[in-house]
Amino acid sequence: MRERDIARMIRVDQAGEFGATRIYQGQLDVMGDRGPHAAEIAEMAEQEKGHRARFDALMARRGVRPTALQPFWSAAGYALGAGTALIGPEAAMACTAAVEEEIDRHYSQQLDELAERGDDPELSAMIEEFREDERQHREAALAAGAEQAPAYPLLSGAIRLGCRLAIKLAERV
């Protein structure tokens, strides 16, 4: 696999982890620390901060530039988190479930691509570890009532579509 392809993977993954930290920050700012599921959200947010820090370090070591869309992801992620939290705790959980479902799919595709070529064991190990965390976040969100959110299929579908578009944009810009 070419260095450019590896850099693209790292860039989009760092952008996704950054976006996740902003989503959780928006949710926590609206819900406060005593809202339903606030403790779970805060724990997930800390994991995402750790993921982002590790991708930031990897980017610095390898000279990978961040996406030029970082300011947009900051605002959009925060707005998504705050907006779903304003709808209610189940909608906040629906947001988490939808985002993590797309991230699981995205990370799985990357792992397949890396395994096919036997490239970059360091990146593969990070993605594998983070994918497991994202799967746990999704399961926790579903257990916390994500599917009881108002208009869950529509909300989930819209968020998942937005994630797919964000991934494609971050890969290129």
Contacts in CASP RR format, 6 or more apart in sequence:
PFRMAT RR
TARGET T0000
AUTHOR 0000-0000-0000
METHOD contacts of the structure
MODEL  1
MRERDIARMIRVDQAGEFGATRIYQGQLDVMGDRGPHAAEIAEMAEQEKG
HRARFDALMARRGVRPTALQPFWSAAGYALGAGTALIGPEAAMACTAAVE
EEIDRHYSQQLDELAERGDDPELSAMIEEFREDERQHREAALAAGAEQAP
AYPLLSGAIRLGCRLAIKLAERV
1 113 0 8 1.000
1 114 0 8 1.000
1 117 0 8 1.000
1 119 0 8 1.000
1 120 0 8 1.000
6 62 0 8 1.000
6 119 0 8 1.000
6 120 0 8 1.000
6 123 0 8 1.000
7 62 0 8 1.000
7 63 0 8 1.000
7 64 0 8 1.000
7 65 0 8 1.000
8 171 0 8 1.000
9 110 0 8 1.000
9 113 0 8 1.000
9 114 0 8 1.000
9 123 0 8 1.000
10 55 0 8 1.000
10 58 0 8 1.000
10 59 0 8 1.000
10 62 0 8 1.000
10 64 0 8 1.000
10 123 0 8 1.000
11 59 0 8 1.000
11 64 0 8 1.000
11 65 0 8 1.000
11 66 0 8 1.000
11 67 0 8 1.000
11 170 0 8 1.000
11 171 0 8 1.000
12 67 0 8 1.000
12 106 0 8 1.000
12 167 0 8 1.000
12 170 0 8 1.000
12 171 0 8 1.000
13 55 0 8 1.000
13 107 0 8 1.000
13 110 0 8 1.000
13 127 0 8 1.000
13 130 0 8 1.000
14 52 0 8 1.000
14 55 0 8 1.000
14 56 0 8 1.000
14 58 0 8 1.000
14 59 0 8 1.000
14 64 0 8 1.000
14 66 0 8 1.000
14 67 0 8 1.000
15 66 0 8 1.000
15 67 0 8 1.000
15 69 0 8 1.000
15 70 0 8 1.000
15 73 0 8 1.000
15 166 0 8 1.000
15 170 0 8 1.000
16 73 0 8 1.000
16 103 0 8 1.000
16 166 0 8 1.000
16 167 0 8 1.000
16 170 0 8 1.000
17 48 0 8 1.000
17 50 0 8 1.000
17 51 0 8 1.000
17 52 0 8 1.000
17 55 0 8 1.000
17 130 0 8 1.000
18 52 0 8 1.000
18 70 0 8 1.000
18 73 0 8 1.000
18 74 0 8 1.000
19 73 0 8 1.000
19 74 0 8 1.000
19 76 0 8 1.000
19 77 0 8 1.000
20 48 0 8 1.000
20 51 0 8 1.000
20 52 0 8 1.000
20 99 0 8 1.000
20 103 0 8 1.000
21 45 0 8 1.000
21 48 0 8 1.000
21 49 0 8 1.000
21 52 0 8 1.000
22 73 0 8 1.000
22 74 0 8 1.000
22 76 0 8 1.000
22 77 0 8 1.000
22 78 0 8 1.000
22 81 0 8 1.000
23 77 0 8 1.000
23 78 0 8 1.000
23 80 0 8 1.000
23 81 0 8 1.000
23 95 0 8 1.000
23 96 0 8 1.000
23 99 0 8 1.000
24 41 0 8 1.000
24 42 0 8 1.000
24 44 0 8 1.000
24 45 0 8 1.000
24 48 0 8 1.000
24 81 0 8 1.000
25 45 0 8 1.000
25 78 0 8 1.000
25 81 0 8 1.000
26 77 0 8 1.000
26 78 0 8 1.000
26 81 0 8 1.000
26 82 0 8 1.000
26 83 0 8 1.000
26 85 0 8 1.000
27 41 0 8 1.000
27 81 0 8 1.000
27 82 0 8 1.000
27 84 0 8 1.000
27 85 0 8 1.000
27 92 0 8 1.000
27 95 0 8 1.000
28 38 0 8 1.000
28 41 0 8 1.000
28 42 0 8 1.000
28 45 0 8 1.000
28 85 0 8 1.000
29 82 0 8 1.000
29 85 0 8 1.000
30 81 0 8 1.000
30 82 0 8 1.000
30 83 0 8 1.000
30 85 0 8 1.000
30 86 0 8 1.000
31 37 0 8 1.000
31 38 0 8 1.000
31 41 0 8 1.000
31 85 0 8 1.000
31 89 0 8 1.000
31 92 0 8 1.000
32 38 0 8 1.000
33 39 0 8 1.000
33 42 0 8 1.000
35 89 0 8 1.000
36 89 0 8 1.000
36 144 0 8 1.000
37 89 0 8 1.000
37 92 0 8 1.000
37 93 0 8 1.000
37 144 0 8 1.000
40 140 0 8 1.000
40 144 0 8 1.000
41 92 0 8 1.000
41 96 0 8 1.000
44 96 0 8 1.000
44 137 0 8 1.000
44 140 0 8 1.000
47 133 0 8 1.000
47 137 0 8 1.000
51 130 0 8 1.000
51 133 0 8 1.000
54 126 0 8 1.000
55 126 0 8 1.000
58 64 0 8 1.000
58 122 0 8 1.000
58 123 0 8 1.000
58 126 0 8 1.000
59 65 0 8 1.000
59 66 0 8 1.000
67 73 0 8 1.000
67 169 0 8 1.000
67 170 0 8 1.000
67 173 0 8 1.000
68 173 0 8 1.000
69 169 0 8 1.000
69 170 0 8 1.000
69 173 0 8 1.000
73 166 0 8 1.000
73 170 0 8 1.000
76 166 0 8 1.000
80 95 0 8 1.000
80 159 0 8 1.000
81 92 0 8 1.000
81 95 0 8 1.000
83 91 0 8 1.000
84 91 0 8 1.000
84 92 0 8 1.000
84 94 0 8 1.000
84 95 0 8 1.000
84 155 0 8 1.000
85 91 0 8 1.000
85 92 0 8 1.000
87 149 0 8 1.000
87 150 0 8 1.000
87 155 0 8 1.000
88 149 0 8 1.000
89 144 0 8 1.000
90 144 0 8 1.000
90 145 0 8 1.000
90 146 0 8 1.000
90 148 0 8 1.000
90 149 0 8 1.000
90 150 0 8 1.000
91 149 0 8 1.000
91 150 0 8 1.000
91 155 0 8 1.000
93 141 0 8 1.000
93 142 0 8 1.000
93 144 0 8 1.000
93 145 0 8 1.000
93 146 0 8 1.000
93 149 0 8 1.000
94 141 0 8 1.000
94 146 0 8 1.000
94 147 0 8 1.000
94 149 0 8 1.000
94 152 0 8 1.000
94 155 0 8 1.000
94 156 0 8 1.000
94 159 0 8 1.000
95 155 0 8 1.000
95 159 0 8 1.000
96 137 0 8 1.000
96 138 0 8 1.000
96 140 0 8 1.000
96 141 0 8 1.000
96 146 0 8 1.000
97 138 0 8 1.000
97 141 0 8 1.000
97 142 0 8 1.000
97 146 0 8 1.000
97 147 0 8 1.000
97 156 0 8 1.000
98 155 0 8 1.000
98 156 0 8 1.000
98 157 0 8 1.000
98 159 0 8 1.000
98 160 0 8 1.000
98 163 0 8 1.000
99 159 0 8 1.000
99 160 0 8 1.000
99 163 0 8 1.000
100 134 0 8 1.000
100 135 0 8 1.000
100 137 0 8 1.000
100 138 0 8 1.000
100 141 0 8 1.000
101 138 0 8 1.000
101 156 0 8 1.000
101 160 0 8 1.000
102 160 0 8 1.000
102 163 0 8 1.000
102 164 0 8 1.000
102 167 0 8 1.000
103 131 0 8 1.000
103 134 0 8 1.000
103 163 0 8 1.000
104 131 0 8 1.000
104 134 0 8 1.000
104 135 0 8 1.000
104 138 0 8 1.000
106 163 0 8 1.000
106 167 0 8 1.000
107 127 0 8 1.000
107 128 0 8 1.000
107 130 0 8 1.000
107 131 0 8 1.000
107 134 0 8 1.000
108 131 0 8 1.000
110 127 0 8 1.000
111 124 0 8 1.000
111 127 0 8 1.000
111 128 0 8 1.000
111 131 0 8 1.000
114 120 0 8 1.000
114 123 0 8 1.000
114 124 0 8 1.000
114 127 0 8 1.000
115 124 0 8 1.000
146 152 0 8 1.000
146 156 0 8 1.000
149 155 0 8 1.000
149 156 0 8 1.000
END
